Amino acid sequence: MALGLVCHFVEEVIHRNGDVSLRNLFDAKSLQLGRFMRGEYSEARIRETYLHNAMMHLEILPKIVKLGIRHFRMSSDTIPLGDRVPREYWDNPELRAVYKRIGDFARQNNMRITLHPGQFCVLNSMRSNVVINTIDELSRHAWLFDACEFDESPYYAINIHAGAGDRFSDLVANVKNLPSNIRSRLTFENCESVANVAELYDVWKQTGVPIVFDSHHHIFNTGELTMDDAYDIARSTWSSNIPPLQHLANTEPGFENGSFTQRRRHSNYISCIPECQRVGLERGLVDIEVEAKTKNLALSNMVRDLGVKLDYNQHC
């Protein structure tokens, strides 16, 4: 099992004055809604943006594998304004062919690829238009994984938060009505303010959607579970042939006694791994995405300073 890199690949840049900054080598292009609404983007520009963003993965993935990383969360912003443009701008043979190459590379190099749509995806919102937009967004993510020819399995997770609190019956009902290419890949992550592991466990019993355990979020919303118990319960929701997906983040050192907002922000590097997750990695029981701001540099520091390995698959 493996540590996962989240969305970007960075390198240090040393400036003439000695200052050090980080440069993201994943040079994704974006599209602005205002400019789109004013008609400032041609069809060719929009199609080129989608193609460029897909091709960036083919440039970055070999660099990731070269470092020994076998788990990568793709950016969810590779098809900006996908809900606004005609579908054929992104659902076309040219773009599908690039994602097929991405899928082939991942399979050839034993990589796990995941996606994490933003928190605006709320399947149990009180507003029907939000639910409709959420399903539309999830459909594009499922299309992307279909284009990669990834299995319909949470091994290739499309991970979201459970959404609005105290509306779990709506969540269960809406999950059951999702198309299979979404539902079969869907995972729910425990949240620092809404859905804890205990609540998601009840959702899993009714839907079969496994829990992505976020140890950082658990600190803020325990559901009266210990860290070890929450870890075990979340892991139990996964099929035996699929490594449970988990998240790891820390509070930035110095803000441990700060406000809720300060404590929930992700740190630049990882200085502490909950013992249950550390043991899970060492025993080959879990895959953990590292949500640290310095991305691959944080993973390298974990290997150097915390004694973990990037990839434990050889021991499984």
C-alpha positions as CSV (number, residue, x, y, z in Angstrom):
1,M,0.0,0.0,0.0
2,A,1.1,3.5,-0.6
3,L,1.3,7.2,0.3
4,G,-0.6,9.3,-2.1
5,L,0.3,12.6,-3.7
6,V,-2.5,15.2,-4.1
7,C,-3.1,17.0,-7.4
8,H,0.2,18.8,-7.9
9,F,3.9,18.2,-8.3
10,V,6.2,21.0,-7.0
11,E,9.9,21.8,-7.0
12,E,11.9,24.4,-5.1
13,V,13.1,27.5,-6.9
14,I,16.0,29.4,-5.3
15,H,16.1,33.1,-6.3
16,R,19.1,35.3,-6.6
17,N,18.5,36.9,-3.2
18,G,18.4,33.4,-1.6
19,D,14.7,33.2,-1.1
20,V,13.1,29.9,-1.9
21,S,9.7,29.5,-3.5
22,L,7.7,26.5,-4.8
23,R,6.8,26.1,-8.5
24,N,4.0,23.8,-9.5
25,L,5.0,21.7,-12.5
26,F,1.4,20.7,-13.1
27,D,0.7,23.7,-15.3
28,A,-3.1,23.4,-15.6
29,K,-5.1,26.1,-17.5
30,S,-8.3,27.5,-16.2
31,L,-11.3,29.3,-17.7
32,Q,-13.0,32.2,-16.0
33,L,-16.8,32.2,-15.8
34,G,-17.1,35.9,-16.3
35,R,-15.0,35.9,-19.5
36,F,-16.9,32.9,-20.7
37,M,-20.3,34.6,-20.2
38,R,-18.9,37.6,-22.1
39,G,-18.1,35.4,-25.0
40,E,-14.4,35.9,-24.8
41,Y,-13.5,32.2,-25.2
42,S,-13.6,30.6,-28.6
43,E,-14.6,27.0,-29.0
44,A,-11.0,26.2,-30.0
45,R,-9.6,27.9,-26.9
46,I,-11.9,25.9,-24.6
47,R,-11.1,22.6,-26.3
48,E,-7.4,23.3,-26.2
49,T,-7.6,24.0,-22.5
50,Y,-9.2,20.6,-21.8
51,L,-6.6,18.9,-24.0
52,H,-3.7,20.7,-22.4
53,N,-4.9,19.8,-18.9
54,A,-5.2,16.2,-19.8
55,M,-1.7,16.1,-21.5
56,M,-0.2,17.6,-18.4
57,H,-0.9,14.4,-16.6
58,L,1.1,12.5,-19.2
59,E,4.0,14.8,-18.4
60,I,3.7,14.7,-14.6
61,L,2.9,11.0,-14.0
62,P,6.4,9.7,-15.1
63,K,8.0,12.2,-12.7
64,I,5.8,10.9,-9.9
65,V,6.6,7.3,-10.6
66,K,10.3,8.0,-10.8
67,L,10.1,9.2,-7.2
68,G,8.6,5.9,-6.2
69,I,5.0,7.3,-5.7
70,R,2.3,4.9,-6.9
71,H,-0.8,6.8,-5.7
72,F,-2.0,10.1,-7.2
73,R,-5.1,12.2,-6.8
74,M,-5.9,13.9,-10.1
75,S,-7.1,17.5,-10.1
76,S,-10.8,17.9,-10.3
77,D,-10.3,21.1,-12.3
78,T,-9.1,19.6,-15.6
79,I,-12.5,20.3,-17.3
80,P,-13.3,23.9,-16.1
81,L,-16.8,25.1,-17.0
82,G,-17.7,21.6,-18.1
83,D,-21.2,22.3,-16.9
84,R,-21.5,25.4,-19.1
85,V,-20.1,24.4,-22.4
86,P,-21.6,22.0,-25.0
87,R,-20.8,18.5,-24.0
88,E,-18.9,17.7,-27.2
89,Y,-16.2,20.2,-26.2
90,W,-15.0,17.6,-23.6
91,D,-16.7,14.4,-24.5
92,N,-15.0,13.7,-27.8
93,P,-12.6,11.1,-29.3
94,E,-9.5,13.3,-29.1
95,L,-9.8,13.9,-25.3
96,R,-10.9,10.4,-24.6
97,A,-7.8,9.1,-26.3
98,V,-5.5,11.1,-24.0
99,Y,-7.3,9.9,-20.9
100,K,-7.0,6.4,-22.3
101,R,-3.2,6.9,-22.4
102,I,-3.3,8.1,-18.8
103,G,-5.2,5.0,-17.8
104,D,-2.8,2.8,-19.6
105,F,0.2,4.4,-17.9
106,A,-1.5,4.0,-14.5
107,R,-2.1,0.3,-15.1
108,Q,1.3,-0.3,-16.4
109,N,2.9,1.3,-13.4
110,N,0.5,-0.1,-10.8
111,M,-0.8,3.3,-9.8
112,R,-3.9,4.1,-7.9
113,I,-5.7,7.2,-9.2
114,T,-8.5,9.0,-7.4
115,L,-10.6,12.2,-7.6
116,H,-11.9,14.5,-5.0
117,P,-14.7,16.9,-6.3
118,G,-15.1,20.1,-4.2
119,Q,-17.3,20.7,-1.2
120,F,-19.9,22.3,-3.4
121,C,-20.9,18.7,-4.3
122,V,-23.8,18.1,-1.9
123,L,-25.9,15.1,-2.7
124,N,-28.4,15.8,0.2
125,S,-28.8,19.5,-0.1
126,M,-32.1,21.0,0.7
127,R,-32.0,22.8,-2.7
128,S,-32.9,20.5,-5.6
129,N,-30.8,22.5,-8.0
130,V,-27.7,21.8,-5.9
131,V,-28.4,18.1,-6.0
132,I,-28.9,18.2,-9.8
133,N,-25.6,20.1,-10.2
134,T,-23.8,17.7,-7.9
135,I,-24.9,14.7,-9.9
136,D,-23.9,16.5,-13.1
137,E,-20.4,17.2,-11.7
138,L,-20.0,13.6,-10.5
139,S,-21.1,12.5,-13.9
140,R,-18.1,14.3,-15.5
141,H,-15.7,12.8,-13.0
142,A,-17.1,9.3,-13.8
143,W,-16.8,10.1,-17.5
144,L,-13.1,10.9,-17.0
145,F,-12.5,7.6,-15.2
146,D,-14.5,5.8,-17.9
147,A,-12.3,7.4,-20.5
148,C,-9.3,6.2,-18.6
149,E,-10.9,2.7,-18.7
150,F,-10.7,2.4,-15.0
151,D,-12.8,-0.3,-13.3
152,E,-16.0,0.7,-11.7
153,S,-14.6,0.3,-8.2
154,P,-13.7,2.5,-5.2
155,Y,-10.1,1.5,-5.9
156,Y,-10.5,4.4,-8.3
157,A,-12.4,6.5,-5.8
158,I,-14.5,9.6,-6.5
159,N,-14.5,10.9,-3.0
160,I,-16.8,13.6,-1.6
161,H,-18.0,14.9,1.7
162,A,-21.4,13.7,2.9
163,G,-22.9,17.2,2.6
164,A,-25.7,18.7,4.7
165,G,-26.0,17.5,8.3
166,D,-29.0,15.6,9.6
167,R,-30.2,14.7,6.1
168,F,-28.7,11.3,5.9
169,S,-31.9,9.7,4.7
170,D,-31.8,12.0,1.6
171,L,-28.2,11.1,1.1
172,V,-29.0,7.4,1.1
173,A,-31.9,7.8,-1.3
174,N,-29.9,9.9,-3.7
175,V,-27.0,7.5,-3.7
176,K,-29.3,4.6,-4.6
177,N,-30.5,6.5,-7.7
178,L,-27.0,7.3,-9.0
179,P,-25.8,5.8,-12.3
180,S,-23.6,2.8,-11.7
181,N,-20.4,4.4,-13.0
182,I,-20.7,7.0,-10.2
183,R,-22.2,4.9,-7.4
184,S,-19.6,2.1,-7.8
185,R,-16.7,4.5,-7.4
186,L,-18.2,6.8,-4.7
187,T,-16.7,7.2,-1.3
188,F,-17.6,9.4,1.6
189,E,-15.1,11.3,3.8
190,N,-15.7,12.1,7.4
191,C,-15.9,15.9,7.9
192,E,-14.7,18.1,10.7
193,S,-18.2,19.7,11.1
194,V,-20.9,17.6,9.6
195,A,-20.6,13.8,9.1
196,N,-18.4,11.8,11.5
197,V,-17.3,8.2,11.0
198,A,-20.2,6.9,13.2
199,E,-22.8,8.6,11.1
200,L,-21.1,7.5,7.8
201,Y,-21.0,4.0,9.1
202,D,-24.8,4.0,9.2
203,V,-24.9,5.4,5.6
204,W,-22.5,2.6,4.6
205,K,-24.9,0.0,6.0
206,Q,-27.6,1.2,3.7
207,T,-25.6,2.1,0.6
208,G,-22.3,0.1,0.6
209,V,-20.4,3.4,0.0
210,P,-17.1,3.0,1.9
211,I,-15.6,5.6,4.3
212,V,-12.4,7.5,3.6
213,F,-11.1,8.1,7.0
214,D,-9.5,11.6,7.5
215,S,-7.6,11.5,10.8
216,H,-7.3,15.3,10.8
217,H,-11.0,15.8,10.5
218,H,-11.7,13.2,13.1
219,I,-9.9,15.4,15.8
220,F,-12.7,18.0,15.3
221,N,-15.7,15.7,15.0
222,T,-15.1,12.4,16.8
223,G,-18.7,11.1,17.1
224,E,-17.5,9.9,20.5
225,L,-15.1,7.4,18.8
226,T,-11.4,7.2,19.6
227,M,-8.9,7.6,16.8
228,D,-8.3,3.9,16.7
229,D,-12.0,2.9,16.7
230,A,-12.8,5.4,13.9
231,Y,-9.8,4.0,11.9
232,D,-11.0,0.4,12.4
233,I,-14.7,1.2,11.6
234,A,-13.8,3.1,8.4
235,R,-11.5,0.3,7.3
236,S,-14.2,-2.3,7.8
237,T,-16.4,-0.7,5.2
238,W,-14.0,-1.6,2.4
239,S,-14.0,-4.9,0.5
240,S,-11.1,-7.2,1.3
241,N,-9.6,-6.9,-2.2
242,I,-9.4,-3.0,-2.2
243,P,-7.0,-1.1,0.1
244,P,-9.0,1.4,2.2
245,L,-8.4,5.0,1.1
246,Q,-7.5,7.5,3.9
247,H,-6.3,11.0,4.4
248,L,-3.6,12.5,6.5
249,A,-3.0,16.1,7.4
250,N,-1.6,18.1,10.3
251,T,-2.3,21.5,11.9
252,E,0.5,23.9,11.1
253,P,3.0,23.9,14.1
254,G,2.3,26.9,16.3
255,F,-1.5,26.9,15.8
256,E,-2.4,23.8,17.9
257,N,-4.1,26.1,20.4
258,G,-5.5,28.5,17.8
259,S,-9.0,29.1,16.5
260,F,-11.0,26.3,14.8
261,T,-10.1,27.9,11.4
262,Q,-6.4,28.0,12.2
263,R,-6.3,24.4,13.5
264,R,-8.2,22.9,10.6
265,R,-5.9,24.4,7.9
266,H,-3.4,22.0,6.5
267,S,0.3,22.3,7.3
268,N,3.1,22.6,4.9
269,Y,4.7,19.4,6.0
270,I,3.7,16.3,8.0
271,S,5.3,16.1,11.5
272,C,2.9,13.6,13.1
273,I,1.2,10.4,11.9
274,P,-1.5,8.8,14.1
275,E,-0.2,5.5,15.2
276,C,-3.1,3.6,13.7
277,Q,-2.3,5.0,10.3
278,R,1.4,4.4,10.7
279,V,0.8,0.8,11.6
280,G,-1.7,0.4,8.7
281,L,0.9,1.6,6.2
282,E,3.6,-0.6,7.6
283,R,1.3,-3.7,7.5
284,G,0.1,-2.9,4.0
285,L,-3.5,-2.3,5.1
286,V,-4.3,1.2,3.8
287,D,-3.5,3.8,1.1
288,I,-3.1,7.3,2.5
289,E,-3.3,10.5,0.6
290,V,-1.1,13.2,2.2
291,E,-2.8,16.6,2.3
292,A,0.1,18.8,2.9
293,K,0.7,22.1,1.1
294,T,4.2,21.2,-0.1
295,K,2.9,18.1,-1.9
296,N,5.7,15.7,-3.1
297,L,8.2,17.6,-0.9
298,A,6.2,16.7,2.1
299,L,6.2,13.0,1.1
300,S,10.0,13.1,0.7
301,N,10.3,14.6,4.1
302,M,8.2,11.9,5.6
303,V,10.5,9.3,4.2
304,R,13.5,11.1,5.6
305,D,12.2,12.3,9.0
306,L,9.4,9.9,10.0
307,G,10.8,6.6,8.6
308,V,7.9,5.8,6.4
309,K,8.1,4.4,2.8
310,L,6.3,5.7,-0.2
311,D,5.2,2.3,-1.4
312,Y,4.6,-0.8,0.7
313,N,3.1,-2.9,-2.0
314,Q,6.2,-5.1,-2.2
315,H,5.4,-6.3,1.3
316,C,1.7,-7.0,0.6
